[in-house]
Amino acid sequence: MAERRKIDWFEWARVLGALAIVALHSMRVTELAPGLAAAHARLFGVEAVLQIPLARWAVPVFLMVSGALMLDPGREMPPRKIGRHVWRMAFVLLTVGLAFCLMEQVADVRAQTGAVTLTWGMAGRALLNLLEGKSWDHLWYVYALIGLYLLTPFIRGFLAGATRGQFRLAVVLSWALLCLVPLANLLLNTTLYQFVDLSAAVVYYMLGRYAYEYLDLDWRVVAAGVASLALCCLSAGLGLRSVTGTVVAGAVALPQYGLVMPFSLMVFLALKRFLNRPQRAHGIAAGLARDSFGIYLFHPLFGHLAIWFTNYGAIPVPALQLGIFVVGVLGSVAITRLLRPLPGFRGKV
């Protein structure tokens, strides 16, 4: 069974998704910087809404692209190949993820004592944090991919004998149980039982294959996507609170709560319709597509460095965010290309 050629619009999804994520985190890191949120409350309030159409679709679309490829019955997926995918993500965690955990340990000690030091005890604590999933927040995606790859043979086995209706039902049920039940618990302060103790990433993973195979951008997809976007934006703009009064406005647009899924699906199918054309082999877009995983991995480093080592309060916030975005993209590309030739990293970043 032959492997299929590169899918052009998936390459565009990688480029645009990576840039969207860098833009999102450029806003978030400045919002979380001490003193900035209180001094620029109106700006960050507007940005909280803008982040949703700009970037909240990106990680769901990344997961959907992965599902569309990994669950493709036309692609061979023997255990050894799945093992290589798992090892790639594990290697990234054991190198990049551990480095971030070590940096966090050093930064914590520096904040408390003013000294820059690294001891064996700190290294052990960093490794434990990595194993507990407590590396930098954006690496949840890497942990999730390991789980999805391990589930892939079982999902493919189900899909091999499933009809289109059964596949659709599996997606809808997983969305309800893995996304909407946690959303209800968040909003209503309940503890409704999920029945299935899996990550919501499974929903997007399966949806990617279903949408690639069966769906196109039509009025129903657009209507659902616009409604999803409107609800997410309204919750952010109006400062939605749970029944206990806790502010949940920013949380409801996160992928794990599923409200953003119809919007993400609309973006996925819009990319399929409008960007299914090849990139120039040596053009900027093709280069960014090749480096997109590295951009995702390394870009938060530059935002943290900007907050840790610059007088950020003296810089206008939009200029600070733009600088973090540009340096984040270019710096991540540079690190990725420096690491890629090294033993072990080739083919992994």
C-alpha positions as CSV (number, residue, x, y, z in Angstrom):
1,M,0.0,0.0,0.0
2,A,1.7,3.2,-1.1
3,E,2.0,6.3,1.0
4,R,0.1,9.3,-0.4
5,R,1.7,12.5,-1.6
6,K,2.0,15.7,0.5
7,I,-1.4,17.3,1.0
8,D,-1.0,21.0,0.0
9,W,-3.6,22.5,2.2
10,F,-2.3,20.7,5.3
11,E,1.0,22.5,4.7
12,W,-0.8,25.8,4.7
13,A,-2.6,24.8,7.9
14,R,0.7,24.2,9.5
15,V,2.1,27.6,8.5
16,L,-1.0,29.6,9.5
17,G,-1.6,27.6,12.6
18,A,2.0,28.1,13.8
19,L,1.8,31.8,13.2
20,A,-1.5,32.1,15.0
21,I,-0.2,30.3,18.0
22,V,2.8,32.6,18.2
23,A,0.5,35.6,18.0
24,L,-1.8,34.2,20.7
25,H,1.1,33.6,23.1
26,S,2.6,37.0,22.3
27,M,-0.6,38.5,23.7
28,R,-0.9,36.1,26.6
29,V,2.6,36.4,27.9
30,T,2.3,40.2,28.1
31,E,-1.1,40.0,29.8
32,L,0.4,37.7,32.4
33,A,3.5,40.0,32.9
34,P,3.4,41.6,36.4
35,G,1.8,45.0,36.2
36,L,0.7,45.1,32.6
37,A,-2.8,43.7,32.9
38,A,-3.9,46.3,35.5
39,A,-2.3,49.1,33.6
40,H,-3.8,48.2,30.2
41,A,-7.1,46.5,31.1
42,R,-9.1,47.8,28.2
43,L,-6.5,46.7,25.6
44,F,-6.3,43.2,27.1
45,G,-10.1,43.0,27.2
46,V,-10.3,43.7,23.5
47,E,-7.5,41.2,22.8
48,A,-9.3,38.5,24.8
49,V,-12.0,38.7,22.2
50,L,-9.7,39.0,19.2
51,Q,-7.6,36.0,20.2
52,I,-10.6,33.7,19.5
53,P,-11.0,34.2,15.7
54,L,-7.3,34.9,15.4
55,A,-5.9,31.8,17.0
56,R,-8.2,29.5,19.1
57,W,-8.8,27.3,16.0
58,A,-5.1,26.5,15.5
59,V,-4.4,23.7,18.0
60,P,-7.8,22.0,17.1
61,V,-6.8,22.2,13.4
62,F,-3.3,20.7,14.2
63,L,-5.0,17.8,15.9
64,M,-7.5,17.4,13.0
65,V,-4.7,17.3,10.5
66,S,-2.9,14.6,12.6
67,G,-6.1,12.6,12.7
68,A,-6.8,13.0,9.0
69,L,-3.4,11.5,8.3
70,M,-2.9,8.9,11.0
71,L,-6.5,7.5,10.6
72,D,-6.3,7.4,6.8
73,P,-7.1,3.8,5.8
74,G,-5.0,4.4,2.7
75,R,-1.9,4.8,4.7
76,E,0.0,1.9,6.2
77,M,0.3,2.3,9.9
78,P,2.1,-0.8,11.4
79,P,3.1,-0.9,15.0
80,R,6.7,0.0,14.2
81,K,5.6,3.2,12.4
82,I,3.4,4.2,15.3
83,G,6.3,3.5,17.6
84,R,8.4,6.0,15.6
85,H,5.8,8.7,16.0
86,V,5.6,8.0,19.8
87,W,9.4,8.1,20.1
88,R,9.6,11.4,18.2
89,M,7.3,13.0,20.8
90,A,9.0,11.3,23.7
91,F,12.4,12.5,22.5
92,V,11.1,16.1,22.2
93,L,9.8,15.9,25.8
94,L,13.1,14.4,27.1
95,T,15.1,17.1,25.5
96,V,13.2,20.3,24.9
97,G,10.6,19.6,27.6
98,L,13.3,18.8,30.1
99,A,15.3,21.9,29.2
100,F,12.2,24.0,29.8
101,C,11.7,22.3,33.2
102,L,15.3,23.0,34.1
103,M,14.9,26.7,33.1
104,E,11.8,26.9,35.3
105,Q,13.8,25.6,38.3
106,V,16.6,28.1,37.7
107,A,14.1,31.0,37.3
108,D,12.3,30.0,40.5
109,V,15.5,30.0,42.5
110,R,16.6,33.3,40.9
111,A,13.3,34.9,41.8
112,Q,13.7,33.8,45.5
113,T,17.4,34.3,46.1
114,G,18.8,36.3,43.2
115,A,21.3,33.6,42.5
116,V,21.5,31.7,39.2
117,T,22.3,28.1,40.0
118,L,21.4,24.5,39.1
119,T,21.9,21.6,41.5
120,W,21.3,17.9,41.2
121,G,18.2,18.3,43.4
122,M,16.8,20.9,41.0
123,A,17.6,18.6,38.1
124,G,15.7,15.8,39.8
125,R,12.7,18.1,40.5
126,A,12.7,19.2,36.8
127,L,12.7,15.6,35.6
128,L,9.8,14.7,38.0
129,N,7.9,17.8,36.8
130,L,8.4,16.5,33.2
131,L,7.1,13.1,34.1
132,E,4.1,14.6,35.9
133,G,3.2,16.7,32.8
134,K,4.3,19.9,34.4
135,S,6.6,21.3,31.7
136,W,5.6,24.5,30.0
137,D,1.9,24.7,29.3
138,H,2.0,24.6,25.5
139,L,3.7,21.2,25.6
140,W,0.4,19.6,26.6
141,Y,0.0,19.2,22.9
142,V,3.1,16.9,22.7
143,Y,1.8,14.8,25.7
144,A,-1.6,14.5,24.0
145,L,0.0,13.4,20.7
146,I,1.7,10.5,22.5
147,G,-1.6,9.4,23.8
148,L,-3.3,9.8,20.5
149,Y,-0.7,7.8,18.7
150,L,-1.0,5.0,21.3
151,L,-4.8,4.9,20.7
152,T,-4.4,5.0,16.9
153,P,-4.5,1.2,16.3
154,F,-7.7,0.9,18.3
155,I,-9.4,3.8,16.6
156,R,-8.3,2.5,13.1
157,G,-9.6,-0.9,14.0
158,F,-13.0,0.6,14.9
159,L,-13.1,2.7,11.8
160,A,-12.2,-0.2,9.5
161,G,-15.6,-1.8,10.2
162,A,-17.7,1.3,10.9
163,T,-20.2,2.9,8.5
164,R,-20.3,6.6,8.0
165,G,-23.2,6.9,10.4
166,Q,-21.4,5.0,13.1
167,F,-18.3,7.1,12.6
168,R,-20.4,10.3,12.9
169,L,-22.0,9.0,16.0
170,A,-18.7,8.2,17.6
171,V,-17.5,11.8,16.9
172,V,-20.7,13.3,18.3
173,L,-20.7,11.1,21.4
174,S,-17.1,11.8,22.2
175,W,-17.7,15.5,21.8
176,A,-20.6,15.3,24.2
177,L,-18.8,13.2,26.8
178,L,-15.2,14.6,26.5
179,C,-16.0,18.3,25.8
180,L,-19.5,19.3,26.6
181,V,-19.8,17.5,30.0
182,P,-16.6,19.3,31.3
183,L,-18.0,22.6,29.9
184,A,-21.2,22.0,31.8
185,N,-19.2,21.2,34.9
186,L,-17.2,24.4,34.5
187,L,-20.2,26.7,34.0
188,L,-22.7,25.0,36.5
189,N,-20.2,24.0,39.2
190,T,-21.4,20.4,38.8
191,T,-19.5,17.1,38.6
192,L,-21.4,15.3,35.8
193,Y,-19.7,12.0,35.0
194,Q,-17.9,11.7,31.7
195,F,-18.0,7.8,31.5
196,V,-14.9,8.0,29.3
197,D,-11.7,9.2,30.9
198,L,-9.9,10.4,27.8
199,S,-8.5,13.7,26.6
200,A,-10.7,15.9,24.5
201,A,-7.9,15.8,21.9
202,V,-9.4,12.4,20.8
203,V,-12.5,14.3,19.5
204,Y,-10.5,16.6,17.2
205,Y,-8.3,13.7,16.1
206,M,-11.4,11.6,14.9
207,L,-13.2,14.7,13.6
208,G,-10.2,15.5,11.4
209,R,-10.5,12.1,9.6
210,Y,-14.3,12.3,9.4
211,A,-14.2,15.9,8.0
212,Y,-11.5,15.1,5.5
213,E,-13.4,12.1,4.2
214,Y,-17.0,13.2,4.3
215,L,-17.4,17.0,4.7
216,D,-17.1,20.1,2.6
217,L,-17.5,23.8,3.5
218,D,-21.3,24.4,3.1
219,W,-23.9,26.7,4.7
220,R,-24.5,24.3,7.6
221,V,-20.8,24.2,8.5
222,V,-20.5,28.0,8.2
223,A,-23.7,28.6,10.2
224,A,-22.4,26.3,13.0
225,G,-18.9,27.8,12.9
226,V,-20.2,31.4,13.0
227,A,-22.5,30.5,15.9
228,S,-19.6,28.8,17.7
229,L,-17.4,31.8,17.2
230,A,-20.1,34.3,18.3
231,L,-20.7,32.3,21.6
232,C,-17.0,32.2,22.4
233,C,-16.5,35.9,21.6
234,L,-19.6,36.9,23.6
235,S,-18.4,34.9,26.6
236,A,-15.0,36.6,26.5
237,G,-16.4,40.1,25.8
238,L,-19.1,39.9,28.5
239,G,-16.8,38.3,31.1
240,L,-18.9,35.1,31.5
241,R,-19.0,33.7,35.0
242,S,-20.0,30.3,36.3
243,V,-23.0,29.9,38.7
244,T,-20.6,30.4,41.6
245,G,-19.3,33.7,40.2
246,T,-16.0,32.4,39.0
247,V,-14.8,34.2,35.8
248,V,-14.7,31.5,33.0
249,A,-14.8,33.9,30.0
250,G,-11.4,32.9,28.8
251,A,-11.7,29.2,29.5
252,V,-14.8,28.4,27.5
253,A,-13.0,29.0,24.2
254,L,-10.2,26.5,25.1
255,P,-10.2,23.3,22.9
256,Q,-11.0,21.0,25.8
257,Y,-14.4,22.5,26.3
258,G,-15.5,21.9,22.8
259,L,-17.4,25.1,22.2
260,V,-14.8,26.2,19.7
261,M,-15.0,22.9,17.8
262,P,-17.6,24.0,15.1
263,F,-15.5,27.1,14.4
264,S,-12.4,25.1,14.1
265,L,-14.1,22.7,11.8
266,M,-15.2,25.6,9.6
267,V,-11.6,26.8,9.4
268,F,-10.3,23.3,8.6
269,L,-12.8,23.0,5.7
270,A,-12.1,26.6,4.5
271,L,-8.4,25.7,4.3
272,K,-9.4,22.7,2.3
273,R,-11.5,24.7,-0.2
274,F,-9.3,27.8,-0.6
275,L,-5.7,26.8,0.1
276,N,-5.4,23.5,-1.7
277,R,-2.5,24.7,-3.8
278,P,1.2,23.9,-3.6
279,Q,3.7,26.2,-1.9
280,R,6.9,27.2,-3.8
281,A,9.5,24.6,-3.0
282,H,12.0,27.1,-1.6
283,G,9.6,29.9,-0.6
284,I,9.0,31.4,2.8
285,A,5.7,29.5,3.3
286,A,7.3,26.1,2.5
287,G,10.1,26.9,4.9
288,L,7.7,27.8,7.7
289,A,5.7,24.7,7.1
290,R,8.9,22.6,7.5
291,D,9.7,24.4,10.7
292,S,6.2,24.7,12.0
293,F,6.6,22.1,14.8
294,G,9.8,23.7,15.9
295,I,8.1,27.1,15.9
296,Y,5.4,25.7,18.1
297,L,8.0,24.1,20.5
298,F,10.4,27.0,20.9
299,H,8.4,30.3,20.5
300,P,7.4,30.7,24.2
301,L,11.0,30.9,25.1
302,F,11.3,34.3,23.6
303,G,8.3,35.7,25.3
304,H,9.6,34.6,28.7
305,L,13.0,36.0,28.0
306,A,11.5,39.4,27.0
307,I,9.6,39.5,30.4
308,W,12.5,38.2,32.4
309,F,15.3,40.4,31.0
310,T,13.9,43.6,29.6
311,N,12.3,46.7,31.0
312,Y,9.0,45.7,29.4
313,G,7.0,48.2,31.3
314,A,8.7,51.0,29.3
315,I,7.7,49.6,26.0
316,P,4.2,50.2,24.5
317,V,2.3,46.9,24.8
318,P,1.5,46.5,21.1
319,A,5.1,47.1,20.2
320,L,6.2,44.7,22.8
321,Q,3.8,42.1,21.5
322,L,4.9,42.6,17.9
323,G,8.5,42.3,18.9
324,I,7.9,39.0,20.8
325,F,6.0,37.7,17.7
326,V,8.7,38.5,15.2
327,V,11.6,37.4,17.4
328,G,9.5,34.3,18.4
329,V,9.1,33.2,14.8
330,L,12.6,34.0,13.6
331,G,14.3,32.7,16.7
332,S,12.3,29.5,16.7
333,V,13.2,28.9,13.1
334,A,16.9,29.5,13.9
335,I,16.9,27.1,16.8
336,T,15.0,24.5,14.8
337,R,17.5,24.6,11.9
338,L,20.5,24.6,14.3
339,L,19.2,21.5,16.0
340,R,17.9,19.6,13.0
341,P,21.4,18.4,11.8
342,L,22.4,17.2,15.2
343,P,22.3,13.5,16.0
344,G,19.0,12.5,17.4
345,F,17.2,15.6,16.3
346,R,17.1,14.9,12.6
347,G,13.5,14.2,11.6
348,K,12.1,15.1,15.0
349,V,11.9,19.0,14.9
